[in-house]
Amino acid sequence: MYKLVETIEEELIFNGIWTEAWAEQGFELEFAEEVLGRCLIYDEANVPVATVEMKPYSRDMDGLNKLAPFKDHPAIQADPNHIVEVDKVALHKDHRGKNLDRLLATIVMFAEEHQIRNYVTLLEPVLFRALKISFHVPMSKVGERIFYKGADVIPAIIHAAEFYENKERYDWFMKTAHKQQQPASPTYIY
C-alpha cells in the first residue's frame, strides 16, 4: 500500500512523481526543510503511483497561517499538539482516478499510526470536491479559494481522527485498507 521513503532511489521516485504532477497543475515547486514522513503509495501491481508528505505544523509560525486562519479554527485550538501539515499530495497522471482511494487511505492510516488528530493543507479545488463528495472525508474549509504559488487552492483541515475513529462509516476505506499491504518488492517504472 504505502512505504516511507528511506532510500535515495525511493526519494528520486517520490520527487519524480510529485514534481511532475505539480508542474502539470502549474504549482511552484518547493522542497521542505523539515519532514515527519514521506510516503510512496503503490497500486495493486506494486508500482509507485502517488506521493504524500507530512510536515510539522505550528500555530506560532507564519507558514499556512498567513494564507488562512488555521490557528483560529476550533479543531486546531482544541488540540494544537496533534496537528500536521500534509503536502506533496500527488497522483502520477497515468494512475489517476483508480488510486485516489489508496492515497487517501494512506493519509488516514499515517494519521492513526502517529496519533495525528487533524491535518492542515491547501487542496486543489477539484481534489477538495472529490474528497468531500465522493469519499465523504470529514473536512473543514478554512478560507476562501485563493491563488497560491501558481494555481488556485482551498485551505482546509482534514479531521483525520474523526475518520479513523469511525472507520465503519467509510465502506471504501475498509475495503481499501484490507486489500492493501506494504509492498514486498516494488516495481519501479520511473
Buried (B, 14 or more C-beta within 10 A) or exposed (E): BBBEBEEEEBEEBBBBBBBBBBEEBEBEEEEBEEBBBBBBBBBEEBBBBBBBBBBBBEBEEEBBBEBBEBBEBEBBEEEBEBBBBBBBBBBBEEBBEEBBBBBBBBBBBBBBEEEBBBBBBBBBEEBBEBBBEEBBBBBBBBBEEEEBEEBBBBBBBBBBBBBBEEEEEBEBBEEBBEEBEEBEEBEEEE
